[in-house]
Amino acid sequence: TAEPVDPVRVLTNRSSGKQGFAIAAALANLGAEVTLVAGPVAEPTPPGVRRVDVETAREMLAACEAALPADVAVCVAAVADWRPAEVAAGKTKKTQGAPPPEIRLVENPDILATLSRAAARPRLVVGFAAETETVEDHARAKLARKGCDWIVANDVSRPGVMGGSDNTVSIVTRDGVERWEEAPKAEVARRLAARIATTLGGETQ
């Protein structure tokens, strides 16, 4: 997501959206009816996928809630944890010799936790954890804290993961950890979609 500071500037992150779009495509290829809630990224819409474009975390939460009921929610977006408490009406100008403006941040809504506790909760709620250290420990803690069913954890401290074409993930559930070897993001998406289909009682090819 991108959180506006003023009409020109935003707070955002390095995520490209590639993994999320690949998962949407893989699920659609298995015959799922997919709603892809996308932040401001440059990825093309996968065939057969309904796309809803948003910018901020609050807009993303509203779009996700509007997409319910659903059998599965895959929360892979890199959502900003915080947003500026106030958005300037005009561009904040730099004044020579003056200190930079202070930006007070407030917490954004927690989309994964909200969907995990929704009255119309999907049968399966999958979250992602992009971490830079003790990846699986953080993923286990996130699983318990958010109330979801799986956490797909990946180490983004390695060069080329954010915005790159390959990924190495671990599937963390209450039953344990399943570690996958490094693979193209499209292959990670295919394996994850197949695992989702099997869990929900569907068939894969």
TORPA-4810 file (N, C-alpha, C, O; in nm, 3 decimals):
<nodes>
NODE_1_0.085_-0.119_0.000_0.000_0.000_0.000_0.088_0.124_0.000_0.209_0.117_0.025_T
NODE_2_0.026_0.238_-0.028_0.094_0.366_-0.025_0.011_0.462_0.059_-0.108_0.480_0.033_A
NODE_3_0.072_0.523_0.160_0.001_0.610_0.253_0.042_0.755_0.227_0.159_0.789_0.245_E
NODE_4_-0.050_0.841_0.187_-0.013_0.978_0.148_0.037_1.063_0.263_-0.017_1.059_0.374_P
NODE_5_0.142_1.139_0.236_0.193_1.240_0.327_0.136_1.376_0.288_0.094_1.456_0.372_V
NODE_6_0.136_1.401_0.158_0.076_1.520_0.099_0.035_1.481_-0.043_0.047_1.363_-0.077_D
NODE_7_-0.012_1.571_-0.127_-0.056_1.531_-0.261_0.056_1.475_-0.349_0.028_1.419_-0.455_P
NODE_8_0.182_1.490_-0.308_0.295_1.447_-0.389_0.364_1.324_-0.332_0.403_1.235_-0.407_V
NODE_9_0.379_1.317_-0.201_0.462_1.215_-0.137_0.377_1.107_-0.069_0.266_1.133_-0.023_R
NODE_10_0.434_0.985_-0.065_0.370_0.874_0.004_0.472_0.797_0.085_0.592_0.804_0.058_V
NODE_11_0.425_0.723_0.185_0.505_0.623_0.256_0.469_0.487_0.198_0.351_0.451_0.193_L
NODE_12_0.570_0.412_0.155_0.542_0.282_0.096_0.659_0.189_0.123_0.738_0.215_0.214_T
NODE_13_0.671_0.081_0.047_0.777_-0.017_0.069_0.824_-0.072_-0.065_0.779_-0.027_-0.171_N
NODE_14_0.914_-0.168_-0.061_0.979_-0.217_-0.183_0.905_-0.330_-0.253_0.954_-0.382_-0.353_R
NODE_15_0.790_-0.368_-0.204_0.720_-0.483_-0.263_0.675_-0.453_-0.406_0.626_-0.344_-0.435_S
NODE_16_0.691_-0.552_-0.494_0.650_-0.538_-0.634_0.510_-0.591_-0.661_0.449_-0.555_-0.761_S
NODE_17_0.459_-0.677_-0.571_0.331_-0.742_-0.595_0.340_-0.870_-0.676_0.238_-0.935_-0.700_G
NODE_18_0.459_-0.906_-0.719_0.474_-1.022_-0.809_0.422_-1.151_-0.748_0.353_-1.229_-0.814_K
NODE_19_0.455_-1.175_-0.620_0.411_-1.300_-0.559_0.260_-1.306_-0.545_0.200_-1.410_-0.572_Q
NODE_20_0.200_-1.198_-0.503_0.054_-1.195_-0.488_-0.018_-1.215_-0.620_-0.116_-1.289_-0.627_G
NODE_21_0.030_-1.149_-0.726_-0.032_-1.165_-0.857_-0.014_-1.308_-0.909_-0.103_-1.363_-0.973_F
NODE_22_0.103_-1.367_-0.881_0.125_-1.506_-0.923_0.030_-1.601_-0.851_-0.018_-1.697_-0.911_A
NODE_23_0.002_-1.576_-0.724_-0.092_-1.660_-0.649_-0.233_-1.644_-0.705_-0.305_-1.743_-0.719_I
NODE_24_-0.273_-1.522_-0.736_-0.405_-1.500_-0.795_-0.417_-1.576_-0.927_-0.520_-1.639_-0.953_A
NODE_25_-0.313_-1.572_-1.009_-0.315_-1.642_-1.137_-0.322_-1.793_-1.117_-0.396_-1.862_-1.188_A
NODE_26_-0.245_-1.845_-1.021_-0.243_-1.990_-0.996_-0.378_-2.040_-0.947_-0.423_-2.146_-0.988_A
NODE_27_-0.442_-1.964_-0.859_-0.574_-2.005_-0.810_-0.678_-2.000_-0.922_-0.763_-2.088_-0.931_L
NODE_28_-0.671_-1.897_-1.007_-0.763_-1.889_-1.120_-0.742_-2.005_-1.217_-0.838_-2.056_-1.275_A
NODE_29_-0.616_-2.046_-1.235_-0.587_-2.159_-1.324_-0.648_-2.289_-1.273_-0.673_-2.381_-1.351_N
NODE_30_-0.670_-2.297_-1.141_-0.733_-2.416_-1.084_-0.885_-2.407_-1.084_-0.954_-2.497_-1.036_L
NODE_31_-0.937_-2.297_-1.138_-1.082_-2.283_-1.150_-1.147_-2.199_-1.042_-1.270_-2.190_-1.037_G
NODE_32_-1.067_-2.138_-0.955_-1.124_-2.055_-0.850_-1.176_-1.923_-0.907_-1.123_-1.872_-1.005_A
NODE_33_-1.279_-1.871_-0.843_-1.325_-1.736_-0.872_-1.245_-1.642_-0.782_-1.263_-1.643_-0.660_E
NODE_34_-1.157_-1.562_-0.841_-1.058_-1.486_-0.765_-1.086_-1.337_-0.772_-1.104_-1.280_-0.879_V
NODE_35_-1.088_-1.275_-0.655_-1.089_-1.129_-0.645_-0.952_-1.086_-0.596_-0.911_-1.124_-0.486_T
NODE_36_-0.881_-1.009_-0.676_-0.747_-0.963_-0.644_-0.754_-0.817_-0.600_-0.781_-0.728_-0.681_L
NODE_37_-0.731_-0.794_-0.472_-0.729_-0.657_-0.419_-0.584_-0.611_-0.425_-0.498_-0.662_-0.352_V
NODE_38_-0.556_-0.514_-0.512_-0.418_-0.479_-0.544_-0.387_-0.336_-0.504_-0.466_-0.244_-0.527_A
NODE_39_-0.271_-0.318_-0.444_-0.219_-0.185_-0.418_-0.158_-0.128_-0.546_-0.172_-0.187_-0.653_G
NODE_40_-0.090_-0.014_-0.535_-0.035_0.052_-0.653_0.092_-0.015_-0.705_0.204_0.026_-0.672_P
NODE_41_0.074_-0.119_-0.785_0.187_-0.191_-0.845_0.170_-0.193_-0.997_0.064_-0.157_-1.049_V
NODE_42_0.275_-0.236_-1.066_0.276_-0.230_-1.212_0.247_-0.364_-1.278_0.263_-0.377_-1.400_A
NODE_43_0.204_-0.464_-1.202_0.180_-0.597_-1.256_0.051_-0.602_-1.338_-0.048_-0.538_-1.301_E
NODE_44_0.050_-0.676_-1.449_-0.074_-0.692_-1.527_-0.172_-0.784_-1.457_-0.133_-0.874_-1.383_P
NODE_45_-0.299_-0.762_-1.480_-0.403_-0.844_-1.420_-0.401_-0.983_-1.481_-0.407_-0.995_-1.603_T
NODE_46_-0.394_-1.090_-1.401_-0.395_-1.225_-1.455_-0.529_-1.255_-1.524_-0.632_-1.202_-1.484_P
NODE_47_-0.527_-1.339_-1.628_-0.652_-1.375_-1.697_-0.752_-1.440_-1.601_-0.715_-1.522_-1.517_P
NODE_48_-0.877_-1.403_-1.615_-0.984_-1.464_-1.536_-0.993_-1.415_-1.394_-1.066_-1.473_-1.313_G
NODE_49_-0.921_-1.309_-1.361_-0.919_-1.257_-1.224_-0.989_-1.122_-1.220_-0.966_-1.036_-1.305_V
NODE_50_-1.075_-1.104_-1.120_-1.139_-0.974_-1.098_-1.047_-0.890_-1.009_-1.011_-0.932_-0.899_R
NODE_51_-1.010_-0.774_-1.059_-0.914_-0.690_-0.987_-0.982_-0.566_-0.929_-1.061_-0.499_-0.995_R
NODE_52_-0.948_-0.538_-0.804_-0.995_-0.417_-0.737_-0.871_-0.338_-0.695_-0.792_-0.385_-0.614_V
NODE_53_-0.852_-0.219_-0.750_-0.735_-0.138_-0.720_-0.762_-0.046_-0.601_-0.865_0.020_-0.593_D
NODE_54_-0.667_-0.044_-0.509_-0.673_0.044_-0.393_-0.536_0.108_-0.375_-0.440_0.073_-0.444_V
NODE_55_-0.528_0.201_-0.283_-0.400_0.265_-0.255_-0.359_0.246_-0.109_-0.247_0.204_-0.081_E
NODE_56_-0.448_0.276_-0.016_-0.413_0.275_0.126_-0.457_0.147_0.195_-0.534_0.068_0.140_T
NODE_57_-0.407_0.128_0.317_-0.445_0.012_0.396_-0.594_0.012_0.429_-0.659_-0.093_0.427_A
NODE_58_-0.648_0.128_0.460_-0.790_0.136_0.493_-0.876_0.102_0.371_-0.980_0.037_0.384_R
NODE_59_-0.834_0.147_0.254_-0.907_0.111_0.132_-0.896_-0.039_0.105_-0.992_-0.101_0.060_E
NODE_60_-0.779_-0.096_0.132_-0.761_-0.239_0.110_-0.850_-0.321_0.203_-0.911_-0.419_0.160_M
NODE_61_-0.857_-0.283_0.329_-0.943_-0.354_0.422_-1.089_-0.348_0.376_-1.158_-0.450_0.378_L
NODE_62_-1.134_-0.231_0.336_-1.273_-0.217_0.292_-1.301_-0.306_0.171_-1.407_-0.367_0.162_A
NODE_63_-1.207_-0.312_0.078_-1.225_-0.395_-0.041_-1.226_-0.544_-0.006_-1.302_-0.621_-0.064_A
NODE_64_-1.141_-0.583_0.088_-1.138_-0.724_0.131_-1.268_-0.763_0.200_-1.322_-0.871_0.175_C
NODE_65_-1.318_-0.677_0.285_-1.444_-0.706_0.354_-1.560_-0.711_0.254_-1.652_-0.791_0.269_E
NODE_66_-1.555_-0.626_0.151_-1.660_-0.626_0.049_-1.657_-0.753_-0.034_-1.759_-0.792_-0.092_A
NODE_67_-1.540_-0.820_-0.041_-1.526_-0.942_-0.120_-1.577_-1.066_-0.046_-1.589_-1.172_-0.107_A
NODE_68_-1.606_-1.054_0.083_-1.660_-1.167_0.159_-1.807_-1.188_0.124_-1.874_-1.092_0.086_L
NODE_69_-1.859_-1.310_0.135_-1.792_-1.431_0.183_-1.699_-1.491_0.077_-1.717_-1.471_-0.043_P
NODE_70_-1.601_-1.566_0.125_-1.506_-1.633_0.038_-1.461_-1.761_0.108_-1.465_-1.771_0.230_A
NODE_71_-1.417_-1.857_0.029_-1.366_-1.982_0.086_-1.228_-1.964_0.146_-1.194_-2.027_0.247_D
NODE_72_-1.146_-1.878_0.084_-1.009_-1.859_0.129_-0.970_-1.713_0.112_-1.009_-1.648_0.015_V
NODE_73_-0.893_-1.663_0.206_-0.830_-1.530_0.196_-0.680_-1.550_0.201_-0.628_-1.609_0.295_A
NODE_74_-0.611_-1.500_0.100_-0.465_-1.507_0.097_-0.413_-1.364_0.110_-0.423_-1.284_0.017_V
NODE_75_-0.358_-1.333_0.226_-0.317_-1.195_0.257_-0.166_-1.182_0.234_-0.086_-1.196_0.326_C
NODE_76_-0.131_-1.155_0.109_0.010_-1.149_0.070_0.056_-1.005_0.051_0.177_-0.981_0.039_V
NODE_77_-0.035_-0.909_0.046_0.004_-0.769_0.021_0.097_-0.717_0.131_0.083_-0.751_0.248_A
NODE_78_0.190_-0.633_0.090_0.280_-0.567_0.185_0.212_-0.439_0.233_0.233_-0.331_0.178_A
NODE_79_0.132_-0.453_0.335_0.050_-0.342_0.384_0.131_-0.255_0.480_0.202_-0.306_0.567_V
NODE_80_0.121_-0.124_0.464_0.190_-0.033_0.555_0.134_-0.048_0.696_0.012_-0.041_0.716_A
NODE_81_0.221_-0.067_0.792_0.176_-0.080_0.931_0.126_0.053_0.987_0.038_0.056_1.073_D
NODE_82_0.182_0.163_0.937_0.147_0.295_0.988_0.115_0.390_0.873_0.152_0.365_0.758_W
NODE_83_0.047_0.498_0.905_0.017_0.604_0.809_0.035_0.738_0.879_0.026_0.744_1.001_R
NODE_84_0.058_0.845_0.804_0.065_0.977_0.867_-0.067_1.012_0.935_-0.175_0.989_0.879_P
NODE_85_-0.058_1.067_1.052_-0.180_1.105_1.125_-0.256_1.214_1.052_-0.379_1.221_1.059_A
NODE_86_-0.183_1.300_0.982_-0.246_1.407_0.906_-0.185_1.412_0.767_-0.064_1.392_0.750_E
NODE_87_-0.268_1.438_0.668_-0.222_1.452_0.530_-0.232_1.599_0.491_-0.339_1.658_0.497_V
NODE_88_-0.118_1.657_0.452_-0.116_1.798_0.417_-0.201_1.823_0.292_-0.200_1.743_0.199_A
NODE_89_-0.275_1.932_0.291_-0.361_1.965_0.178_-0.280_2.004_0.055_-0.323_1.980_-0.058_A
NODE_90_-0.163_2.064_0.076_-0.075_2.103_-0.033_0.062_2.043_-0.014_0.093_1.989_0.092_G
NODE_91_0.145_2.051_-0.117_0.280_1.996_-0.108_0.357_2.064_0.003_0.359_2.187_0.013_K
NODE_92_0.421_1.984_0.089_0.503_2.037_0.197_0.633_2.090_0.138_0.711_2.014_0.080_T
NODE_93_0.656_2.217_0.152_0.771_2.281_0.089_0.894_2.275_0.179_0.885_2.283_0.301_K
NODE_94_1.008_2.262_0.114_1.136_2.267_0.185_1.179_2.412_0.201_1.182_2.487_0.104_K
NODE_95_1.212_2.450_0.323_1.258_2.585_0.351_1.404_2.580_0.389_1.442_2.512_0.485_T
NODE_96_1.488_2.652_0.315_1.631_2.648_0.340_1.663_2.691_0.483_1.618_2.796_0.530_Q
NODE_97_1.741_2.607_0.550_1.782_2.637_0.686_1.685_2.589_0.792_1.718_2.586_0.910_G
NODE_98_1.565_2.550_0.751_1.465_2.503_0.848_1.475_2.352_0.864_1.512_2.284_0.768_A
NODE_99_1.444_2.298_0.981_1.448_2.152_0.998_1.338_2.086_0.916_1.237_2.149_0.885_P
NODE_100_1.356_1.959_0.881_1.251_1.889_0.807_1.126_1.874_0.892_1.134_1.870_1.014_P
NODE_101_1.011_1.867_0.829_0.887_1.853_0.906_0.881_1.719_0.978_0.934_1.619_0.929_P
NODE_102_0.817_1.717_1.091_0.796_1.592_1.163_0.667_1.527_1.114_0.566_1.595_1.093_E
NODE_103_0.672_1.396_1.096_0.554_1.321_1.051_0.511_1.229_1.164_0.583_1.134_1.198_I
NODE_104_0.398_1.254_1.221_0.346_1.169_1.329_0.268_1.055_1.265_0.181_1.077_1.181_R
NODE_105_0.299_0.934_1.307_0.236_0.816_1.248_0.132_0.757_1.341_0.144_0.765_1.464_L
NODE_106_0.030_0.698_1.282_-0.071_0.622_1.356_-0.082_0.484_1.293_-0.047_0.464_1.177_V
NODE_107_-0.132_0.389_1.372_-0.137_0.251_1.326_-0.250_0.229_1.227_-0.361_0.280_1.244_E
NODE_108_-0.221_0.153_1.123_-0.322_0.115_1.026_-0.402_-0.005_1.076_-0.357_-0.076_1.165_N
NODE_109_-0.521_-0.029_1.020_-0.596_-0.149_1.058_-0.521_-0.275_1.018_-0.446_-0.276_0.921_P
NODE_110_-0.540_-0.379_1.094_-0.475_-0.508_1.070_-0.568_-0.593_0.984_-0.665_-0.650_1.035_D
NODE_111_-0.539_-0.602_0.856_-0.630_-0.671_0.763_-0.634_-0.820_0.791_-0.742_-0.880_0.795_I
NODE_112_-0.518_-0.882_0.811_-0.513_-1.026_0.835_-0.590_-1.063_0.961_-0.669_-1.157_0.960_L
NODE_113_-0.567_-0.992_1.071_-0.637_-1.022_1.195_-0.787_-0.996_1.183_-0.867_-1.070_1.238_A
NODE_114_-0.824_-0.891_1.111_-0.966_-0.859_1.094_-1.038_-0.969_1.018_-1.147_-1.011_1.057_T
NODE_115_-0.978_-1.017_0.909_-1.041_-1.123_0.831_-1.043_-1.255_0.909_-1.136_-1.334_0.895_L
NODE_116_-0.941_-1.278_0.990_-0.935_-1.402_1.068_-1.045_-1.407_1.174_-1.084_-1.515_1.218_S
NODE_117_-1.094_-1.290_1.214_-1.195_-1.285_1.320_-1.331_-1.237_1.268_-1.422_-1.208_1.346_R
NODE_118_-1.344_-1.229_1.137_-1.468_-1.178_1.078_-1.584_-1.274_1.101_-1.563_-1.395_1.112_A
NODE_119_-1.705_-1.220_1.109_-1.823_-1.304_1.122_-1.836_-1.397_1.003_-1.876_-1.513_1.018_A
NODE_120_-1.803_-1.347_0.884_-1.805_-1.428_0.762_-1.663_-1.477_0.731_-1.617_-1.465_0.618_A
NODE_121_-1.595_-1.531_0.832_-1.456_-1.572_0.817_-1.441_-1.677_0.706_-1.517_-1.774_0.703_R
NODE_122_-1.346_-1.660_0.615_-1.318_-1.765_0.517_-1.278_-1.895_0.587_-1.225_-1.894_0.698_P
NODE_123_-1.304_-2.006_0.521_-1.266_-2.136_0.577_-1.116_-2.145_0.600_-1.071_-2.211_0.694_R
NODE_124_-1.040_-2.080_0.515_-0.893_-2.083_0.526_-0.841_-1.940_0.511_-0.871_-1.872_0.413_L
NODE_125_-0.763_-1.896_0.609_-0.702_-1.763_0.605_-0.550_-1.779_0.608_-0.495_-1.836_0.702_V
NODE_126_-0.485_-1.730_0.504_-0.341_-1.746_0.487_-0.276_-1.608_0.494_-0.312_-1.517_0.420_V
NODE_127_-0.180_-1.593_0.583_-0.105_-1.470_0.592_0.037_-1.489_0.545_0.083_-1.602_0.528_G
NODE_128_0.106_-1.379_0.522_0.246_-1.381_0.484_0.327_-1.304_0.587_0.277_-1.210_0.647_F
NODE_129_0.452_-1.346_0.606_0.543_-1.276_0.696_0.675_-1.254_0.624_0.751_-1.348_0.600_A
NODE_130_0.703_-1.131_0.590_0.831_-1.093_0.530_0.922_-1.048_0.643_0.898_-0.944_0.704_A
NODE_131_1.025_-1.126_0.672_1.110_-1.100_0.788_1.256_-1.089_0.745_1.293_-1.134_0.636_E
NODE_132_1.337_-1.030_0.831_1.480_-1.016_0.802_1.566_-1.095_0.900_1.688_-1.103_0.882_T
NODE_133_1.507_-1.154_1.005_1.581_-1.233_1.102_1.484_-1.325_1.177_1.365_-1.296_1.186_E
NODE_134_1.537_-1.435_1.231_1.457_-1.535_1.302_1.319_-1.549_1.238_1.216_-1.531_1.303_T
NODE_135_1.321_-1.583_1.111_1.201_-1.579_1.028_1.091_-1.670_1.082_0.976_-1.626_1.097_V
NODE_136_1.124_-1.795_1.111_1.021_-1.889_1.154_0.967_-1.855_1.293_0.849_-1.875_1.320_E
NODE_137_1.052_-1.804_1.380_1.004_-1.763_1.513_0.902_-1.650_1.501_0.797_-1.653_1.565_D
NODE_138_0.934_-1.552_1.418_0.840_-1.441_1.398_0.710_-1.491_1.334_0.602_-1.444_1.367_H
NODE_139_0.722_-1.587_1.243_0.603_-1.640_1.176_0.513_-1.715_1.274_0.391_-1.701_1.268_A
NODE_140_0.572_-1.794_1.363_0.491_-1.865_1.464_0.419_-1.766_1.554_0.301_-1.784_1.586_R
NODE_141_0.489_-1.662_1.595_0.426_-1.561_1.680_0.314_-1.490_1.606_0.210_-1.460_1.664_A
NODE_142_0.335_-1.463_1.479_0.232_-1.395_1.399_0.111_-1.483_1.381_-0.002_-1.435_1.386_K
NODE_143_0.132_-1.613_1.360_0.022_-1.707_1.345_-0.068_-1.704_1.468_-0.190_-1.699_1.456_L
NODE_144_-0.007_-1.707_1.585_-0.085_-1.705_1.709_-0.153_-1.570_1.731_-0.267_-1.564_1.777_A
NODE_145_-0.083_-1.464_1.699_-0.134_-1.330_1.725_-0.249_-1.291_1.633_-0.344_-1.226_1.677_R
NODE_146_-0.241_-1.331_1.507_-0.339_-1.289_1.408_-0.463_-1.378_1.403_-0.570_-1.334_1.360_K
NODE_147_-0.449_-1.504_1.446_-0.563_-1.595_1.443_-0.589_-1.656_1.307_-0.698_-1.706_1.282_G
NODE_148_-0.488_-1.655_1.218_-0.506_-1.715_1.085_-0.469_-1.863_1.090_-0.434_-1.916_1.196_C
NODE_149_-0.476_-1.929_0.975_-0.452_-2.074_0.970_-0.310_-2.109_0.927_-0.250_-2.203_0.981_D
NODE_150_-0.256_-2.035_0.832_-0.119_-2.056_0.786_-0.048_-1.921_0.781_-0.111_-1.817_0.762_W
NODE_151_0.083_-1.926_0.797_0.169_-1.813_0.765_0.272_-1.862_0.664_0.340_-1.962_0.687_I
NODE_152_0.283_-1.791_0.553_0.387_-1.819_0.454_0.501_-1.721_0.485_0.488_-1.600_0.464_V
NODE_153_0.611_-1.774_0.535_0.721_-1.689_0.582_0.833_-1.687_0.480_0.868_-1.790_0.421_A
NODE_154_0.889_-1.570_0.459_1.007_-1.562_0.373_1.106_-1.460_0.426_1.069_-1.362_0.490_N
NODE_155_1.233_-1.486_0.398_1.343_-1.404_0.444_1.373_-1.299_0.337_1.426_-1.331_0.231_D
NODE_156_1.338_-1.174_0.365_1.358_-1.068_0.266_1.489_-0.993_0.289_1.513_-0.889_0.227_V
NODE_157_1.574_-1.046_0.378_1.705_-0.984_0.396_1.799_-1.021_0.282_1.898_-0.952_0.258_S
NODE_158_1.768_-1.128_0.211_1.853_-1.172_0.100_1.833_-1.080_-0.020_1.719_-1.042_-0.049_R
NODE_159_1.939_-1.045_-0.090_1.926_-0.957_-0.206_1.836_-1.019_-0.313_1.842_-1.139_-0.340_P
NODE_160_1.752_-0.935_-0.373_1.673_-0.980_-0.487_1.538_-1.038_-0.455_1.462_-1.068_-0.547_G
NODE_161_1.503_-1.055_-0.327_1.372_-1.113_-0.294_1.262_-1.010_-0.318_1.165_-1.037_-0.389_V
NODE_162_1.278_-0.892_-0.259_1.179_-0.786_-0.279_1.191_-0.734_-0.422_1.291_-0.672_-0.459_M
NODE_163_1.089_-0.759_-0.501_1.091_-0.716_-0.639_1.151_-0.814_-0.736_1.144_-0.794_-0.857_G
NODE_164_1.211_-0.921_-0.685_1.276_-1.020_-0.771_1.179_-1.125_-0.821_1.058_-1.116_-0.798_G
NODE_165_1.233_-1.226_-0.889_1.151_-1.329_-0.953_1.146_-1.459_-0.876_1.061_-1.544_-0.905_S
NODE_166_1.234_-1.478_-0.778_1.241_-1.603_-0.702_1.207_-1.578_-0.555_1.213_-1.466_-0.506_D
NODE_167_1.170_-1.688_-0.487_1.135_-1.677_-0.347_1.165_-1.809_-0.277_1.161_-1.915_-0.339_N
NODE_168_1.196_-1.801_-0.149_1.213_-1.919_-0.065_1.121_-1.902_0.054_1.134_-1.806_0.130_T
NODE_169_1.027_-1.994_0.072_0.928_-1.977_0.177_0.918_-2.100_0.266_0.961_-2.209_0.230_V
NODE_170_0.862_-2.078_0.383_0.824_-2.185_0.475_0.677_-2.169_0.508_0.631_-2.057_0.531_S
NODE_171_0.603_-2.279_0.511_0.462_-2.277_0.547_0.453_-2.313_0.695_0.482_-2.426_0.734_I
NODE_172_0.411_-2.218_0.775_0.404_-2.236_0.920_0.257_-2.253_0.959_0.174_-2.166_0.933_V
NODE_173_0.227_-2.366_1.022_0.092_-2.393_1.071_0.102_-2.435_1.218_0.211_-2.443_1.273_T
NODE_174_-0.012_-2.460_1.280_-0.009_-2.506_1.419_0.049_-2.646_1.431_0.084_-2.690_1.540_R
NODE_175_0.059_-2.717_1.317_0.113_-2.853_1.319_0.263_-2.858_1.296_0.326_-2.962_1.316_D
NODE_176_0.322_-2.746_1.254_0.465_-2.748_1.229_0.505_-2.656_1.114_0.431_-2.565_1.076_G
NODE_177_0.624_-2.682_1.060_0.681_-2.598_0.954_0.715_-2.685_0.834_0.777_-2.791_0.848_V
NODE_178_0.675_-2.641_0.717_0.708_-2.708_0.591_0.797_-2.614_0.510_0.751_-2.508_0.466_E
NODE_179_0.923_-2.652_0.491_1.019_-2.565_0.423_1.029_-2.601_0.275_1.050_-2.717_0.239_R
NODE_180_1.013_-2.501_0.191_1.021_-2.520_0.046_1.154_-2.466_-0.005_1.207_-2.368_0.047_W
NODE_181_1.206_-2.532_-0.108_1.329_-2.486_-0.168_1.305_-2.359_-0.251_1.191_-2.329_-0.288_E
NODE_182_1.411_-2.286_-0.280_1.398_-2.166_-0.361_1.342_-2.200_-0.499_1.381_-2.299_-0.560_E
NODE_183_1.250_-2.119_-0.546_1.185_-2.144_-0.673_1.134_-2.013_-0.731_1.122_-1.915_-0.657_A
NODE_184_1.105_-2.009_-0.860_1.041_-1.889_-0.916_0.909_-1.862_-0.844_0.842_-1.955_-0.799_P
NODE_185_0.874_-1.736_-0.833_0.752_-1.701_-0.761_0.628_-1.765_-0.823_0.532_-1.795_-0.752_K
NODE_186_0.630_-1.787_-0.955_0.517_-1.854_-1.019_0.505_-1.998_-0.970_0.394_-2.048_-0.954_A
NODE_187_0.618_-2.065_-0.948_0.615_-2.203_-0.898_0.573_-2.206_-0.751_0.497_-2.295_-0.711_E
NODE_188_0.621_-2.112_-0.670_0.575_-2.101_-0.531_0.424_-2.083_-0.529_0.354_-2.145_-0.448_V
NODE_189_0.373_-1.999_-0.617_0.229_-1.974_-0.625_0.154_-2.100_-0.666_0.049_-2.130_-0.609_A
NODE_190_0.207_-2.173_-0.763_0.140_-2.296_-0.808_0.131_-2.397_-0.694_0.026_-2.457_-0.672_R
NODE_191_0.241_-2.416_-0.619_0.242_-2.511_-0.509_0.147_-2.467_-0.398_0.077_-2.550_-0.339_R
NODE_192_0.145_-2.337_-0.371_0.056_-2.288_-0.265_-0.090_-2.304_-0.306_-0.173_-2.343_-0.225_L
NODE_193_-0.121_-2.274_-0.432_-0.259_-2.290_-0.480_-0.302_-2.436_-0.473_-0.415_-2.465_-0.435_A
NODE_194_-0.212_-2.528_-0.508_-0.244_-2.670_-0.500_-0.267_-2.713_-0.356_-0.357_-2.792_-0.328_A
NODE_195_-0.188_-2.661_-0.265_-0.204_-2.695_-0.123_-0.337_-2.641_-0.070_-0.405_-2.708_0.008_R
NODE_196_-0.374_-2.521_-0.113_-0.502_-2.463_-0.073_-0.617_-2.548_-0.126_-0.711_-2.579_-0.052_I
NODE_197_-0.610_-2.586_-0.253_-0.717_-2.667_-0.313_-0.733_-2.800_-0.241_-0.845_-2.844_-0.215_A
NODE_198_-0.622_-2.863_-0.210_-0.627_-2.992_-0.139_-0.687_-2.975_0.000_-0.768_-3.057_0.044_T
NODE_199_-0.649_-2.870_0.069_-0.701_-2.844_0.204_-0.851_-2.820_0.202_-0.921_-2.864_0.293_T
NODE_200_-0.900_-2.751_0.099_-1.042_-2.721_0.089_-1.121_-2.835_0.025_-1.242_-2.825_0.009_L
NODE_201_-1.052_-2.943_-0.011_-1.123_-3.058_-0.065_-1.139_-3.057_-0.214_-1.219_-3.133_-0.269_G
NODE_202_-1.064_-2.971_-0.284_-1.073_-2.964_-0.428_-0.974_-3.057_-0.494_-0.898_-3.128_-0.428_G
NODE_203_-0.975_-3.055_-0.627_-0.883_-3.137_-0.705_-0.789_-3.046_-0.780_-0.827_-2.937_-0.823_E
NODE_204_-0.665_-3.091_-0.797_-0.566_-3.019_-0.875_-0.516_-3.106_-0.987_-0.523_-3.229_-0.981_T
NODE_205_-0.465_-3.040_-1.090_-0.410_-3.114_-1.204_-0.258_-3.110_-1.200_-0.193_-3.167_-1.288_Q
</nodes>
